[in-house]
Structures are given as structure tokens and as C-alpha cells.
Amino acid sequence: MKKFKERFDVFSDAVFAIILTIMVLDVPVEVLHGELNYMELAQNIGIYVVSFCFVANCWYKHALMFNEVEEVPHTIIILDFLLLLAVSLIPAFTKLMISDIAQGTVMLCGTAYLIVTILEVIIARAMLPAKYQDAAQMKQVYTYIFGSAYLTNSALLVVFIALAYFRPYFGLVLFIIIPIRSFISNAGKQQNFNDISQLDSQGVSSFMKLSPADRRRFLMILRRYIGQMRSV
């Protein structure tokens, strides 16, 4: 199973790499009367950058989910194929938006973003039993650290999809917020989750009994302590 897991990781990484390559190849460069249309090029590149950030962030979260797991259950493999399928549609919707920023194209892209986000949550929670002995306890920790962020992102996507129905350009601009916001916040949240996972079962249970303010204070102290231990 370990060898299969390695092949599974290589396959997933290859899919993400191909998706990013296809997107950049689909960015048109128009020349009108011998002159480059800079406004059109800037708009197309902007749309590509939004999609690139989203897909790159998907790869980052995907790598973190499957990191240090030697075996992947069949159910999770199926869910992951669905995730890769949803992400692979991003280049098509990106190309549609580049060709025509309209109500339907922007809403389709937003819907694909939403489906990917939901699948990421499902897979991440399903992966916990494979990584930790006390899966139920770690699900509580995962929900505490990541739950609000995923819920906020999903809610924002729903709002932006609705907004794109009336103002496609405005909805497209707001889509920029989600991948950038998610990428910035995920690194810190993942570090918090990793730090807590180093505690024993009693330590995790004690952490969850703390108040929100005490939890944040504890994470700061724990991160400082781990940093000092690594530097020794």
C-alpha cells in the first residue's frame, strides 16, 4: 500500500501541474492592427492569476492532507478523484471567463470553487482516522481551527455567486479575495493543528476545555516552545 500511496501522490501532483499548464496556455494574447492590446491582456492575465491562486492553494491543502499518511482508504481515493475532477474544470471556466465575462461564466466558475471547497472539507475530515489514533478528538480540534475559515469561504462564495448574477465584473473581482485569503490563513492554521497533534490525548482534551482566549494564548506559548526546541 505504501508504494500505491506514492504513485497516488505522483498522479495527483501531475494532475495539478497539468491544470496549471493548461490555464496559462489558454491565456490569449491579442494583437490589433500590429499593436498589443494591453487592456485586454491585463484583464486576461488577471483572470488567470485568480484561477492560478485558487488551484495552487488547492494543491497546497491537498499536499498537507495526504502528508505523512502511508495508506489511503478506497473511499478517500474516490472522493479525491472527484476533487481532481472538479479542479480540472477550472481551466475550462477560466477560458470561458476570458472569452466572455458574463453572468453565466462567472457563476459557473464560482460554483466550481464552491464544490472544490466542500470536497476539501469532506476529504480532510475523512483523512483524520488515517493520521491519528483518536480521530473523534482530532475532529473536534480540526473543526475548531479550520471550521470557521471553511464556513466563511463557503459563505463568501455563495454571496459572490449571487452577486455575479447581477454584476459579473464585480463578482469576478471579489473572487480574488478567497484564494489569497485562504492561502495566507491556511499556513498559520495548519501549523496550529500540527502543534496540537503533537500533544497526547489528555493534553488535547485539556486544550479543548480552555476558553477561546486561553486557547490562542496556549498556541502562542506552544509554538514558541517548539521553535526553541528546534533551534537547540
DABEL-V733699 format. One record per pair of residues at least 12 apart in sequence whose C-alpha atoms are under 10 Angstrom apart, sorted by sequence separation. I is the first residue (numbers start at 1). J is the second residue. D is the distance in Angstrom with one decimal. If there is no record, write none. Layout:
BEGIN
I&J&D + I&J&D
END
This chain:
BEGIN
28&40&9.1 + 29&41&6.2 + 93&105&6.6 + 94&106&8.8 + 96&108&9.5 + 97&109&8.2 + 127&139&9.9 + 159&171&8.9 + 160&172&8.0 + 207&219&9.4 + 28&41&7.5 + 29&42&9.8 + 92&105&9.9 + 93&106&7.9 + 96&109&9.0 + 125&138&9.1 + 126&139&9.2 + 160&173&9.5 + 161&174&9.9 + 27&41&8.4 + 93&107&9.5 + 94&108&9.7 + 125&139&6.7 + 128&142&8.9 + 157&171&9.5 + 160&174&6.9 + 161&175&9.1 + 29&44&8.5 + 93&108&6.9 + 94&109&7.2 + 124&139&9.5 + 159&174&9.9 + 160&175&7.0 + 28&44&7.3 + 29&45&9.6 + 93&109&5.5 + 27&44&6.3 + 28&45&8.9 + 92&109&8.9 + 93&110&9.3 + 125&142&7.8 + 157&174&9.2 + 26&44&9.5 + 27&45&6.9 + 62&80&9.1 + 90&108&9.4 + 91&109&9.4 + 124&142&8.9 + 125&143&8.8 + 156&174&9.1 + 157&175&7.6 + 89&108&9.9 + 90&109&6.8 + 93&112&8.5 + 156&175&8.8 + 27&47&9.0 + 89&109&8.6 + 90&110&9.6 + 157&177&9.9 + 24&45&8.7 + 27&48&7.1 + 62&83&9.6 + 156&177&9.2 + 157&178&7.9 + 26&48&8.9 + 62&84&10.0 + 90&112&7.0 + 121&143&9.8 + 156&178&7.8 + 196&218&9.9 + 89&112&7.4 + 90&113&8.0 + 196&219&8.0 + 24&48&7.0 + 88&112&9.7 + 89&113&9.8 + 153&177&9.4 + 154&178&9.3 + 192&216&9.5 + 195&219&7.8 + 23&48&6.9 + 24&49&9.2 + 58&83&9.5 + 59&84&9.9 + 86&111&9.9 + 87&112&7.5 + 121&146&9.0 + 153&178&6.5 + 23&49&9.6 + 58&84&9.6 + 86&112&6.4 + 87&113&8.0 + 90&116&9.9 + 121&147&8.7 + 152&178&9.5 + 153&179&9.1 + 193&219&9.5 + 196&222&8.5 + 24&51&9.9 + 86&113&8.3 + 192&219&6.7 + 195&222&7.2 + 196&223&9.6 + 20&48&9.5 + 23&51&8.1 + 24&52&8.6 + 59&87&9.7 + 86&114&9.7 + 87&115&9.0 + 153&181&8.9 + 191&219&9.7 + 192&220&8.9 + 195&223&7.0 + 23&52&7.7 + 58&87&8.2 + 86&115&7.1 + 87&116&6.6 + 121&150&7.4 + 153&182&7.8 + 86&116&6.1 + 87&117&10.0 + 120&150&9.2 + 121&151&9.7 + 192&222&9.0 + 20&51&8.7 + 21&52&9.7 + 85&116&9.2 + 86&117&9.9 + 192&223&7.8 + 195&226&8.1 + 20&52&6.5 + 55&87&7.0 + 83&115&8.3 + 84&116&8.5 + 118&150&8.2 + 149&181&9.5 + 150&182&8.7 + 191&223&8.5 + 19&52&9.1 + 20&53&9.8 + 54&87&9.2 + 55&88&9.1 + 82&115&9.7 + 83&116&6.0 + 86&119&9.0 + 117&150&7.4 + 118&151&9.4 + 149&182&7.8 + 82&116&8.8 + 83&117&9.0 + 117&151&9.5 + 20&55&7.3 + 55&90&8.0 + 83&118&9.3 + 84&119&9.8 + 118&153&9.9 + 19&55&8.0 + 20&56&8.0 + 54&90&9.1 + 55&91&9.5 + 83&119&6.1 + 117&153&8.0 + 118&154&7.6 + 149&185&8.3 + 19&56&9.8 + 82&119&7.9 + 83&120&7.3 + 117&154&7.0 + 149&186&8.7 + 17&55&9.5 + 52&90&9.3 + 116&154&10.0 + 16&55&7.4 + 17&56&9.1 + 51&90&7.1 + 52&91&9.2 + 80&119&8.1 + 114&153&8.4 + 115&154&9.1 + 146&185&9.6 + 16&56&7.9 + 51&91&7.7 + 79&119&7.3 + 80&120&8.6 + 83&123&8.9 + 113&153&9.8 + 114&154&6.2 + 117&157&9.4 + 146&186&8.3 + 149&189&9.4 + 79&120&9.1 + 113&154&8.9 + 114&155&9.1 + 145&186&9.8 + 16&58&8.6 + 17&59&9.1 + 51&93&9.3 + 52&94&9.7 + 80&122&9.8 + 114&156&9.4 + 115&157&10.0 + 16&59&6.6 + 48&91&8.8 + 51&94&6.8 + 79&122&8.2 + 80&123&7.1 + 114&157&6.2 + 145&188&9.9 + 146&189&6.9 + 15&59&9.7 + 50&94&9.1 + 79&123&6.7 + 113&157&7.5 + 114&158&7.6 + 145&189&6.3 + 146&190&8.4 + 78&123&9.9 + 112&157&9.9 + 113&158&9.9 + 145&190&8.3 + 13&59&7.6 + 48&94&6.8 + 76&122&9.2 + 77&123&9.2 + 111&157&7.8 + 146&192&10.0 + 12&59&8.7 + 47&94&6.9 + 48&95&8.7 + 76&123&6.5 + 79&126&9.6 + 110&157&6.4 + 111&158&8.1 + 114&161&9.3 + 142&189&9.5 + 145&192&7.6 + 146&193&8.8 + 47&95&9.0 + 75&123&9.4 + 76&124&9.4 + 110&158&7.9 + 113&161&9.9 + 142&190&9.4 + 145&193&6.9 + 13&62&9.2 + 48&97&9.5 + 110&159&9.7 + 111&160&9.7 + 144&193&9.5 + 12&62&8.8 + 13&63&8.6 + 44&94&9.2 + 47&97&7.5 + 48&98&8.3 + 76&126&7.0 + 107&157&9.7 + 110&160&7.3 + 111&161&7.0 + 142&192&9.8 + 12&63&9.2 + 44&95&9.1 + 47&98&6.8 + 75&126&8.9 + 76&127&7.4 + 107&158&9.6 + 110&161&5.6 + 141&192&9.8 + 142&193&7.0 + 46&98&9.4 + 109&161&8.7 + 110&162&9.4 + 141&193&7.4 + 9&62&9.6 + 44&97&8.6 + 45&98&8.8 + 73&126&9.4 + 107&160&8.3 + 108&161&8.3 + 9&63&8.3 + 44&98&5.6 + 47&101&9.7 + 73&127&8.7 + 106&160&9.3 + 107&161&5.2 + 110&164&8.6 + 142&196&9.9 + 43&98&7.9 + 44&99&8.6 + 65&120&9.0 + 72&127&8.1 + 106&161&7.5 + 107&162&7.7 + 138&193&9.0 + 141&196&8.1 + 142&197&9.9 + 107&163&8.8 + 108&164&9.7 + 141&197&8.8 + 9&66&8.1 + 41&98&9.8 + 66&123&9.7 + 73&130&8.3 + 104&161&9.8 + 106&163&9.8 + 107&164&6.0 + 8&66&10.0 + 9&67&9.4 + 40&98&9.3 + 51&109&9.2 + 55&113&9.4 + 58&116&8.3 + 62&120&7.8 + 65&123&8.0 + 66&124&8.7 + 69&127&8.6 + 72&130&7.5 + 103&161&9.2 + 106&164&6.3 + 107&165&6.8 + 138&196&9.0 + 54&113&8.1 + 58&117&8.6 + 61&120&8.0 + 65&124&6.0 + 69&128&9.8 + 71&130&7.4 + 103&162&9.8 + 105&164&9.1 + 106&165&8.2 + 138&197&7.6 + 64&124&9.2 + 65&125&9.2 + 70&130&8.5 + 71&131&9.4 + 103&163&9.3 + 104&164&8.3 + 105&165&9.9 + 5&66&9.2 + 55&116&9.8 + 62&123&9.2 + 65&126&9.8 + 66&127&7.7 + 69&130&6.7 + 70&131&8.9 + 103&164&5.9 + 104&165&7.5 + 106&167&9.6 + 107&168&8.0 + 110&171&8.9 + 51&113&9.5 + 54&116&9.9 + 58&120&8.2 + 62&124&8.6 + 65&127&7.0 + 66&128&10.0 + 68&130&9.6 + 69&131&6.2 + 102&164&8.3 + 103&165&5.2 + 106&168&6.1 + 110&172&8.6 + 113&175&9.3 + 61&124&9.0 + 65&128&8.8 + 68&131&7.5 + 69&132&9.8 + 101&164&9.9 + 102&165&8.7 + 103&166&7.2 + 105&168&8.5 + 106&169&8.3 + 109&172&9.2 + 138&201&9.3 + 141&204&8.0 + 5&69&8.2 + 6&70&8.4 + 8&72&9.0 + 66&130&9.5 + 67&131&9.1 + 102&166&9.8 + 103&167&7.3 + 104&168&8.4 + 106&170&9.9 + 107&171&8.5 + 137&201&8.0 + 140&204&9.7 + 141&205&9.3 + 144&208&8.7 + 5&70&6.3 + 6&71&9.5 + 19&84&9.6 + 23&88&10.0 + 26&91&7.9 + 66&131&9.0 + 102&167&8.7 + 103&168&5.2 + 106&171&7.3 + 107&172&9.0 + 110&175&7.6 + 113&178&9.4 + 132&197&8.2 + 140&205&9.6 + 4&70&9.0 + 5&71&6.2 + 22&88&9.6 + 25&91&9.7 + 26&92&8.9 + 65&131&9.4 + 102&168&5.7 + 103&169&8.7 + 106&172&6.4 + 109&175&9.4 + 113&179&9.6 + 131&197&9.8 + 134&200&9.8 + 138&204&8.1 + 141&207&8.9 + 2&69&8.9 + 3&70&8.7 + 4&71&8.2 + 5&72&6.7 + 23&90&8.3 + 24&91&8.8 + 27&94&9.0 + 28&95&9.1 + 101&168&6.6 + 102&169&7.8 + 105&172&9.8 + 134&201&7.5 + 137&204&7.6 + 138&205&9.6 + 141&208&7.3 + 2&70&5.3 + 3&71&9.2 + 4&72&8.8 + 12&80&8.8 + 16&84&7.9 + 19&87&7.9 + 20&88&9.3 + 22&90&10.0 + 23&91&5.1 + 26&94&8.4 + 27&95&7.4 + 101&169&6.8 + 103&171&9.2 + 133&201&9.2 + 137&205&7.5 + 140&208&8.0 + 144&212&9.6 + 1&70&7.2 + 2&71&6.2 + 8&77&8.7 + 12&81&8.8 + 15&84&7.4 + 19&88&6.0 + 22&91&6.6 + 23&92&8.1 + 26&95&6.3 + 103&172&9.9 + 106&175&9.3 + 1&71&5.8 + 2&72&9.0 + 15&85&9.5 + 18&88&8.9 + 19&89&8.7 + 20&90&9.4 + 21&91&9.3 + 22&92&9.1 + 23&93&9.8 + 24&94&9.9 + 25&95&9.8 + 26&96&9.9 + 28&98&8.2 + 102&172&9.7 + 1&72&8.0 + 16&87&8.2 + 19&90&8.0 + 20&91&7.8 + 23&94&7.3 + 24&95&9.8 + 27&98&7.6 + 28&99&8.9 + 97&168&9.8 + 101&172&8.3 + 137&208&9.1 + 1&73&9.9 + 12&84&7.6 + 15&87&9.2 + 16&88&7.9 + 19&91&6.7 + 23&95&7.6 + 26&98&8.8 + 27&99&9.5 + 15&88&7.9 + 19&92&9.8 + 22&95&9.8 + 97&172&9.1 + 54&175&9.4 + 58&179&8.9 + 61&182&9.8 + 50&172&8.9 + 54&176&8.7 + 57&179&6.6 + 61&183&8.8 + 50&173&8.9 + 53&176&8.5 + 56&179&8.8 + 57&180&8.4 + 60&183&8.4 + 64&187&9.9 + 50&174&10.0 + 51&175&9.2 + 54&178&7.9 + 55&179&8.4 + 58&182&9.7 + 47&172&8.1 + 50&175&7.3 + 51&176&8.6 + 53&178&9.2 + 54&179&4.8 + 57&182&7.6 + 58&183&9.0 + 61&186&8.0 + 65&190&9.9 + 46&172&9.9 + 47&173&8.9 + 50&176&5.5 + 53&179&5.7 + 54&180&7.9 + 57&183&5.8 + 60&186&9.1 + 61&187&9.2 + 64&190&8.2 + 46&173&9.2 + 49&176&8.7 + 50&177&8.9 + 52&179&9.0 + 53&180&6.8 + 56&183&8.9 + 57&184&9.6 + 60&187&9.3 + 47&175&9.6 + 50&178&9.1 + 51&179&8.4 + 54&182&8.8 + 47&176&8.9 + 50&179&7.4 + 53&182&9.7 + 54&183&8.5 + 57&186&9.0 + 61&190&9.2 + 46&176&9.2 + 50&180&8.6 + 53&183&8.2
END
